[in-house]
Amino acid sequence: AVCCNKNSCWYLWGSLLTIPSSTIAFLMLHSSDGWLMAFHGVMGMVWVVEYWIHQNVLPLGLYHGLLGTMFYFWFMGRDPLNI
């Protein structure tokens, strides 16, 4: 990466390190099941980048509930309301 000065280089690397560190933190919160961890690991990277670009948490919360419910129902074969 070409950096203009020292401060912009630190900002770039700090920003890029937030993606894997946030994804790992998100993954650890959903560590109750292997499939759940795999799904949230992939989606965690997508949502971190999405938040990084738009900086709005409301769509992330809505999609988290919607996709989480569909994942539990279709892939894990569980009813999210009868856990």
N, C-alpha and C positions, 0 to 999 in steps of 0.2 A: 504494500500500500504506500502510496506517495503521500507524505504529510507536508502541509505548508509550514507548520511550526510545531514546537513541542506540545503546546496545549491542545491543539486540534488532534494530534496523534493520540494523546491520552484519552480524549473524549471519544474518539473512534473505537479504540480497543475496549474502553469501559462500556460503551454502548453494545458492542458485539458480545461481550462477556455476559451481559444480562440475559441473553437468549438461552444459553445452556443452563445457567444457574437458576433462572426462573422456571425453566422446564423441569429441572430436577426437583425443585421444591414442590411444584405442582404434582409431579409424579409420586413423591413421598406421601402426599396427602391422600392419594388414592391407591395405597399399597395393599388393600385388602384382597385383591384377586389379580392373577397374572394377566388375564385378558383386559381387565380394567386398567392396569398399569400400562400395557402396550398401547391401548387406545388413547389414553390420556398423555402418554409420552409423545405420540405423533401430533395429537391435537394441541398439546401444550406449546409445542414449537410454533404452530400456526397462530394460536391466539396471542402469544407473546409478541410476535412480529406484527400482528394486526393492531394490538394495543400500542406498540411502539410507533406505528405510522399514524393512527387516528387519535390516540389518547382519549378514548371514551370507553368507560367500563360497562355502561348499560347494555350494549349489544352482546358483550362477552357473557354477562350474567344470563341474558335471555337464551343465547345459544347453548350455554352450559346446561341449563335446565332442559331445554328441548332435546339436544343430542344425548344427554345423559339418560333421559327417560327412554328414548328410542333404543339406545344401546342396551340398556337393561332388559327391555321387553323383547327385542328381536335377536340379539346376539347371545345374551346370557340366559334367555328363557325365563326371566323372573318378572313378576309384576312389581313395579316400583312402589305401588301403594300398599302391598301386602308383605313388606319385608319384616 
